[in-house]
Amino acid sequence: MKTPALVIMAAGMGSRYGGLKQMDPIDELGNSILHYSVYDAVKAGFRDIVFVIRKEHEEDFRRLVTDRLEGKCNCLFAFQDILDCPEPFRIPEGRVKPWGTGHAVRACRKVCEDRPFVVINADDYYGSTPFREMFNYLSEAENGHYAMAGYLLRNTTTKNGHVARGVCETDPSGFLQKITERTMIEERESGIAFSEDGGSTWSPLDENTPVSMNFWGFTPDFMTEADLRFNDFLSGLKEEEKLKKEYFLPGIVEQLLQEGKCDVRVIPTREKWYGVTYKEDKESVVEALKNKRDKGEYEGI
């Protein structure tokens, strides 16, 4: 089996943050968060880094991101395009945004069709440990045996607003049984809680609950499944869903689990997540990464 590749989803605009946050420098050296992820990935053994972007952002992305990585890794591109849909489907009038994280991964099908790969977000800092453990796992995994980095919920929230997380249930052996998308999780005076009605009512969540941060490890068969199931997703859209509904990566995994076509090892990590979901988050991320550099963790970045 070929060496695992790293897929970085960087096509989103970051509506709550504002602007192309994946290009936003996070230190005085001009590095963005994804430069730290690439550093950790290369140190773990990854060599091929696939950036999923929009074609119209390519020039800026090369200038601000991949030019800084020359000589450190092999930078590849996959372009997420709303028009990238199978025939005979037609894009509904008024649809503007692409089709979600599952669609972003599908955009890499020509690059990753015959190799294992890891998928992460461009604007999340994950810590170094999951890259090492995921690279080692995928280097030996057989088709249908996937993995996910499981973060403690308490290490993934922000004081500046709510976040969306995939809340995970695992069996005693550490395999994923179910993942539930909670789109409104917030730190409150009584502890961490989630809301399903826009904040009118809240339900508590254990701070030690494992959650998904979209750090997935897949064997080559997943790409085939993601491509085929996209057809089913499109054909099953109701008229009122065609403008906004998205094809989410965790939803594909959930389907495969229910059908008994895969298992997912949840690799636990105590790394702390840092991200810029909101502009107010940036100061804490800058400080945290500076502290890590001062300790020598990112020498030569």
N, C-alpha and C positions, 0 to 999 in steps of 0.2 A: 504494500500500500504506500502511496505517496505521502510525503511529509505534510502535516496539517497546514492549512492556510488560515490567515486571520481576515475575517470580513468585518469592516467597520462601516456601520450605517451612518451616513453623513448627509443624507438628502433633505432632512427636515429643516424648516425655517426657524423653529423655536419661538412659537407665537407668544408664550407667556413671558419669555425672556426678552425677545425683540431682536431681530436681525439674525445673521448667520453665526450663532454662538459657537459652532464647532471651529470657527476660524479665529475666535477672539483670543488674543494673547493672555496667558494666565501667569506669566512671570516677566521679569525685566529682560530676559533673553529673547523674548518673542515667541516662546513655545505656547501652544494651546494644550488643552487637556489631552487631546488625542496623541500628541507627541509623547506624553508620559506613558500612555497605553502602548504605543509602538515600542518605546524603550523597554518596557517590561516584557513585551511579547518577544522581541528579538533576543533579549537575555535568556528567555525561556526556551528558545530554539526555533521560533517562527522565522521564516525568511520571506515568504510571499505575503504581502499585505494588500488586500483588495478594498478599495474605497468605493462605496456606493454613493454617488452624488448625482445631481442633476447636470445635464450637459451644459446648460448655460452658466454654471458655476465653475467649469473646468479651469479656465484661465486663472481666476483668482485662487482657486484651490491649489493649483500647482505652485503659484507664486508664494502663497502663505504657508502651505503645508508640506507638500511633497518635495519641493526644492531643498528644504532643510533636511530631508531624509536621504539625500543622494549618497550612495556608498554604504548606507547602513542596512538597507533592505531592498527588496524588489517591489516597487510600487506599481500596482495594477489598478485599472478603473473599470467599474461597471456603472452604467447610467440607468437610473430609475426614471421611467417615462410613463406618464399616464396612458399613452397610446400603446404601450407594450402589453397587448391583450390578444388572446387567440381569436382567430376568425370563427364564427361570423359576428362576434360581439361588436357593438358600436358604442363608443363613448357617449353617455347621455349629455345632452346640452345643459351647460351650467356646471358640470363637474370640473373642478379646478385642481384639486390635490391628487397625488398618486394614491395607490390602493393599500398603503400600510406596510408594516414590517415584513409580512410574509411576501408581499410583492417586491420589497427591496431585496430580500434574499434570492428570490426567483430571478432577479436581474443578473445574478452572478452565475447562472446555470452553465454558461459556456466556459467559465473559468474554474468552477468547482465541481463539475459533473462527475469527475472520477477520483476525487480526493476528499479526505475528511476536512472539516473546517470549523472554526470557532466564529461566532457572531457576537459583536458587542455594539453598544451605542458610542457615537463619537464624543458626546458631551458628558460622559460619566467617567469618573476616576474610580478604578476598581481595586487598585493595590496589586502588588506583584505576585502574591501567592497563587491566585486562581489561574494565572497564565501558565505557571510551571506545572501545576497539577493537571490542568486540562490538556496541555501538550502531551504529557506523559500518558494520560488516559487514551487520547485519540490515536496515539502512535501505535496502539495495540488493539483498539476496539474493532469488533466485527460489525457488519451492517446491522442496523436495528438497535444497537446499543449506544444510546445517546447519553449526554451528561449536562448538568446545569450547575452553575455556581450558586450556592444557597447562602444568602446574606441574612444576618440577624436583623429583624425589622428595626430595632433601636439604632442600628448603624446606618440606616438609609433614609432617615427623615430630615426635614429642614425646619427651622424655626420661622421661616418666612412665608409659609403657606402650605397648601396641601400637595401631596404627591400621588402618583399612580404606581401601584405595585402588584405583582402577581403573588398572591398569598398561597403558599404551598402546603400540601398535606403529604406526608411521607409514611412508608411502612417501617417496621422495626429494623429492616435491613438498610434503610436509607435510600430507597427508591421512590420516585415521585408517584403518587397515587392520583392527585388532583391539583389543579392550579386554578384559582379564582381571581379574576381581575378586579381589583378594587381601585377605582379611579379617583377616590377622594379620601386619602389617609392624612391625618393631621396630628401633630403634637398638641395636646390639650392639658389643662391644669390637672385633670384626673388621670392623665396618661395618654397613650396613643390610642386613637379610635378611628373608625371609618364611618362614612355616611353614604347612603344610597339615594337620598332625596334632596341633594343639593345643600346639605348642612342643617336641615331642620331637625333631624334626629341623628344621634351618634351611638355606635356600638363599640365596645372596647375590643382591643386586639392585644394579645400577649406580646410584649416587646421582644421576646425571644423566638417568635414565630419566624420560620425560614421564608424568605421572599425571593422572587426572581428579579434581577436587575437587567434582564435581557443579555445574560452572559451564557450562551448556549454552545454546546459542542455536538456536532453532527457527523455521522458517517455518510459516505457518498449517496446512499439510497434516499436520504432525506430530500435531496434536491429533486429527484424524480417525483416523490410524493408531493412536494410543494407545488411543482408545476402542474401536475394532474389535478390536484385539488383546487387550484385557482380556477380551472374551468367550471368545476362544480359550484364554487363560490359565486362566480358571475351569473351562471344560469339560474341560481337560486335567489337572486336579488329581487326583492319586491320593488315596486315602482317608487315607493317613498324612501327606499334605502339607497337608490342608485347615486345620489349626489354626495353622500357623506360616509356610508358604511365602508369599513376597512377590513382588509384581509390580514389578520394579526398572526404573528409567528406563534405565540403560545396556543392559539386556537388550533393550529395544525398539529402541534404536539399533543394536545388534549384529544383530538380525534384519533390519532394513531394509538394513543394509550388505550382508549375505549375499545378500539378494534383489535387490541392485542398484537399490534404490528411492531411495537418497540417497547423498550424499557428506558428509563431515564435515571441515571445515578445522580443524586444530589450531592455535590461535593461541598461540604460545609466550609465556610470561611469566616473568620472573625475580623477580616479587613473592614475598615470603615470606608463607606462610599462618600465621595465628594462630587458635587455637580452644581451646575448653574441653572437650575430650574427657573429661578428668579434672579433678576439683576442684583438683588441684595445678598445673594449667596456668594457672589464673586470674592468678596473680601476674605471670607473664611477659607475658601479654596486656595487663594493666593498664599495665605499665611500657612496653611497646612503643608502645601507643597514646598514652600521655602524652608520650613522646618525639616522636611525630609532631605532636601538638598544639603542643608547645613550639616546633617548627620552623615552625608556621603552616600546616600542611597541612589542619587541620580548623577553620578560623576560623568561628565562629558556629554550630557544631554544637549 
